[in-house]
Amino acid sequence: MTNNMFKAIIKIMLFFITIISPLFSLAQHHLYFYIPECPNTVGIESTQDIDFVLSPVPAENYINLQFGDTFITDESSTISIINSNGRTVQEFHSDIIKAGGNAMKIDVSYLKQGLYIIRYTDTRRILSKKIVITG
């Protein structure tokens, strides 16, 4: 391959990257695709409505889960705390989640220091966030 061919291939690749890159964004360890507005779209939820926020980060004695205002849970909803070995150390089911409304406070004082994953699952989605326990 000649030097000129190599430069041409690099220019073509950079051109496509600059065209495609605005369609992708990495935010809080989740990959979101931005879809340009289309008048005939049906069933596309806003990413703000399908996510939750964890605080404080890092955590010591408790964590707060704050769901979006229009976040809807169903009968199969669960929140799991998973340790770094992949084992579920605590799990909450839909009746406990619904009782908390848009927020939940979870006691984590019994957990060892380390990295954990908080995972929300229901029939439509699986959402997960990492949290560090310092307690």
Order of alpha helices (4+ residues) and beta strands (2+ residues): alpha-beta-beta-beta-beta-beta-beta-alpha-beta-beta-beta
